[in-house]
């Protein structure tokens, strides 16, 4: 899926387009050793994304078909 990345002073924000995904319950977010794995279930599609980054997830939400994932970037 299409992804937009924004880096702010203390966090990194990933916006991942997931058209057709209705609820956060339809999304699996797994923190792996050196990456984050995202699986999302829409009515007729399955979205799969690996984010090759090792930062802790501080918050996430589904807004208008977009998964907004906030990662803590302690420098």
C-alpha positions in Angstrom: 0.0 0.0 0.0 1.0 3.6 -0.6 2.8 5.1 2.4 3.6 8.7 3.4 6.4 9.3 6.0 6.8 12.4 8.1 9.6 13.0 10.6 8.8 15.4 13.4 11.1 16.5 16.3 10.4 13.5 18.6 8.5 11.1 16.4 8.1 9.5 13.0 4.6 9.3 11.5 3.7 6.7 8.9 0.4 7.2 7.0 -0.5 4.0 5.2 -3.4 4.0 2.7 -5.7 1.0 3.4 -8.9 1.6 1.4 -11.8 -0.6 2.4 -10.4 -1.4 5.9 -13.3 -0.4 8.2 -11.9 -1.0 11.7 -8.6 -1.2 13.7 -9.8 -4.7 14.6 -9.1 -5.7 11.0 -5.4 -4.6 11.3 -2.6 -6.7 12.8 0.5 -4.7 13.8 3.5 -6.8 15.0 6.7 -5.4 16.3 9.5 -7.7 15.1 13.2 -7.6 16.0 14.2 -5.1 13.3 11.0 -4.1 11.6 7.2 -3.7 12.0 4.8 -6.0 10.1 1.4 -4.7 9.2 -1.5 -6.8 7.8 -4.9 -5.4 7.1 -8.1 -7.0 5.9 -10.5 -5.2 3.6 -13.6 -6.7 2.1 -11.9 -8.2 -1.0 -8.2 -7.3 -0.4 -5.4 -8.1 2.1 -2.8 -5.4 2.6 0.7 -6.4 3.8 3.5 -4.0 4.7 6.9 -4.4 6.3 8.4 -1.2 7.7 12.2 -1.8 8.1 12.6 0.3 11.2 13.3 -0.5 14.8 11.5 2.2 16.8 8.8 1.7 19.5 5.2 2.3 18.5 3.6 5.0 20.6 0.2 5.3 19.0 -1.9 4.2 16.0 -5.3 5.0 14.6 -7.4 4.3 11.5 -8.7 7.5 10.0 -10.7 7.6 6.7 -9.0 4.5 5.2 -5.5 5.5 6.4 -3.5 3.9 9.2 -1.6 6.5 11.1 1.3 5.0 13.0 3.4 7.1 15.4 6.8 5.9 16.3 9.1 7.3 19.0 12.4 8.6 17.6 14.7 9.3 20.5 17.9 10.8 19.2 
